Amino acid sequence: MTQQTPMERAYPIEHQRPPFWRDERFLQILSQVIFLAAMAAFAAWLFSNYSTQLEEKNLIFSFDFLQQEASFDLSEGLTFSATDLYLRAFFVGLVNTLRVAILGIVLATLVGLVVGVARLSGNWLINKLASAYVELFRNTPLLVQLFFWYFAVILKLPRLGTQDELTAFVLPGPSYLSNRGVALIWPRATDMFGAWIPYLLAAAAVVVSAIIAAVIIVVLIMAYFLHAFYIIF
């Protein structure tokens, strides 16, 4: 029988660390390092290729184009004309994106809340309709949904005609539905709007005060009845 060394007695064979080329943790770290190095080399190659192409075409990478005239119109959002700068177009696009994002967040939250409560309903029909809605949209890829809404719905709506020819669907309001979207009536300030601001602020203050007073009265009435109910019982 061979005699064990003090190291072997302190660290049995089954607990000894394997060589680094067989250590699983080392191999995982090595693979990640190799992957990061490959990604860095690929990014350096892309940047080098990009720089070479710019030099061959005598182009300079800068943001000076933002100060150039856009030469196109934007029909949605803030006022924009073809003579405005690209920087103005970028700002208008950013505002439009925020508007759509905020509206989408609010609507998605409301729809999700309603559908979630409907799935917990004891009514068999409401429960099944909510479940079918969730399963349909959850199991359908988002790209397929976008294609469906764009090609099968939006493009099938009537196109806008001339001023003498109205081809859009007329909705109550009046509102108009076409492939450009939904056009709603919207108030627009005129030159006399400034004279009405004090009156509008006063009316808003009266409405807010009335709402606060109504809430306080409702709370006091509820407190009174709860106090009376507690005394009786």
QUIGI-V253935 format. One record per backbone hydrogen bond with DSSP energy under -1.0 kcal/mol. CO is the residue of the C=O (numbers start at 1). NH is the residue of the N-H. E is the energy in kcal/mol with one decimal. If there is no record, write none. Layout:
BEGIN
co=<CO/CO>
nh=<NH/NH>
e=<E/E>
END
This chain:
BEGIN
co=<5/6/7/12/19/23/24/25/26/27/28/29/30/31/32/33/34/35/36/37/38/39/40/41/42/43/44/45/46/47/48/49/50/51/52/53/54/63/64/65/66/68/81/82/84/85/86/87/88/89/90/91/92/93/94/95/96/97/98/99/100/101/102/103/104/105/106/107/108/109/110/111/112/113/114/115/118/123/124/125/126/127/128/129/130/131/132/133/134/135/141/142/143/144/145/146/147/148/149/150/154/158/169/171/175/176/177/178/181/183/190/193/196/197/198/199/200/201/202/203/204/205/206/207/208/209/210/211/212/213/214/215/216/217/218/219/220/221/222/223/224/225/226/227/228/229>
nh=<9/10/11/15/22/27/28/29/30/31/32/33/34/35/36/37/38/39/40/41/42/43/44/45/46/47/48/49/50/51/52/53/54/55/56/57/59/66/67/68/87/86/84/71/70/89/90/91/92/93/94/95/96/97/98/99/100/101/102/103/104/105/106/107/108/109/110/111/112/113/114/115/116/117/118/119/121/127/128/129/130/131/132/133/134/135/136/137/138/139/145/146/147/148/149/150/151/152/154/155/157/179/177/175/171/183/169/181/178/176/193/196/200/201/202/203/204/205/206/207/208/209/210/211/212/213/214/215/216/217/218/219/220/221/222/223/224/225/226/227/228/229/230/231/232/233>
e=<-2.3/-2.0/-2.5/-1.2/-2.1/-2.3/-2.2/-2.3/-2.8/-2.5/-1.9/-2.4/-2.6/-2.2/-2.6/-2.4/-2.4/-2.4/-2.5/-2.4/-2.3/-2.5/-2.4/-2.1/-2.2/-2.5/-2.4/-2.6/-2.6/-2.7/-2.3/-2.1/-2.1/-2.1/-2.2/-1.6/-2.7/-1.4/-1.8/-2.0/-2.1/-1.8/-1.6/-2.5/-3.3/-1.7/-2.6/-2.1/-2.5/-2.5/-2.1/-2.3/-2.4/-2.3/-2.2/-2.4/-2.5/-2.7/-2.8/-2.5/-2.7/-2.6/-2.3/-2.6/-2.8/-2.2/-2.3/-3.0/-2.7/-2.3/-2.5/-2.9/-2.4/-2.3/-2.3/-2.1/-1.3/-2.4/-2.3/-2.5/-2.3/-2.1/-2.6/-2.3/-2.4/-2.7/-2.3/-2.0/-2.3/-1.8/-1.8/-2.4/-2.4/-2.3/-2.6/-2.2/-2.8/-1.9/-2.8/-2.4/-1.3/-1.8/-2.6/-2.1/-4.0/-3.1/-2.6/-1.5/-2.3/-2.1/-1.3/-1.0/-2.5/-2.6/-2.4/-2.5/-2.5/-2.4/-2.2/-2.4/-2.6/-2.4/-2.4/-2.3/-2.5/-2.6/-2.4/-2.3/-2.4/-2.5/-2.4/-2.4/-2.5/-2.5/-2.5/-2.5/-2.4/-2.5/-2.4/-2.3/-2.6/-2.6/-2.1/-2.0/-2.2/-2.1>
END
